């Protein structure tokens, strides 16, 4: 069977075009990740600023921080970095649980708030254990 040089060149051109498109897609994806990180960081900074001046609340700050940490965990390049981000998430949920418990002792809130906060801590711990299992 004789190979047609035009077909070979055509196939080679298609392969090169596909490789270039794949590289451009990777670059675009990396740019999207960078932009999202910047936007989420800015949202957190704005909410922290509002909270510092009394115009915002702690829940809004935590929501922004959780969104940023979750994004960073989900897009982290290594299992070790995913674990580090998840540990920060878990620490935030543990602090929230301690705050709920303090409010309960002061007579504010009810047992459901503690149950919800406890569930969030357990869920964060579950994800952490699952991520740690990836390293073993």
KEDREN-940811 format. One record per residue (C-alpha): x, y, z. Coordinates in steps of 0.1 Angstrom, whole numbers, plus 2048, in hexadecimal, padded with zeros to 3 digits. Example, Ala and Ser with C-alpha at 12.3 -4.5 7.8 and 13.67 -1.06 7.14 Angstrom:
2
87B7D384E/8897F5847/
//
This chain:
136
800800800/80E8217F5/80C83F80D/7FF85E7FE/81587C80A/7F8894809/7E487D821/80287B838/8078A0839/7E18A583E/7E288C85C/80189D86A/7F08BF867/7D18B2879/7E68A3895/7F98C489A/7D98D889A/7CA8C18B4/7E98C48CA/7E88EA8C7/7C38EB8D0/7C98D48EE/7E68EB8FA/7D090A8F5/7B48F9909/7CC8F1925/7D8915925/7B4922926/7AB90A943/7C9916956/7BF93A950/79B93295C/7A992397C/7BF941982/7A295997C/78B946992/7A49459AE/7A996B9AB/7839729AB/77D95B9C9/79A96C9DB/78C98E9D4/7699849E0/779978A01/78D999A04/76D9AE9FE/75999AA18/77599CA31/7779C1A2C/7529C5A31/7539AFA50/7709C4A5E/75B9E4A5B/73C9D4A69/7299D3A48/72D9AEA43/72898EA57/73E971A60/728959A4C/72F96CA2C/75496BA33/754946A3A/73F93FA1B/759951A05/776941A17/76691EA13/7609249EE/78592E9E9/7939119FD/77C8F89EC/7869059CA/7AA9039D2/7A68E09E0/7938D49C1/7AD8E39A9/7CC8DB9BD/7E78CA9A8/7F18B19C3/7E089B9DE/7F68AC9F8/7E98CE9EE/7C58C29EE/7CA8B5A11/7D98D6A1D/7BB8E9A0F/7A38D0A1E/7B48D3A40/7AD8F9A3E/7898F2A35/7868DAA53/7968F4A6A/77C90EA5F/75F8F6A66/76E8EDA88/770912A91/74B916A85/7418F9A9C/753909AB9/741929AB3/71F917AB1/727906AD2/730927AE2/70F936AD7/6FC918AE4/70D91DB07/702941B06/6DE937AFF/6DE940ADA/6D4928ABF/6C7905AC2/6D48E1AC0/6CE8DFA9A/6E98F9A94/7028E3AA7/6F78C5A94/6FC8D7A72/71E8E4A7D/7288C2A89/71D8B2A68/7328CCA55/7518C3A6A/74B89EA64/7468A3A3F/7678B7A3D/77989CA51/76B881A3A/778893A1B/79A897A2C/79C872A34/793869A10/7AE881A03/7C8872A1B/7BF84FA0F/7CA85B9EC/7EE8609F9/7F083CA07/
//
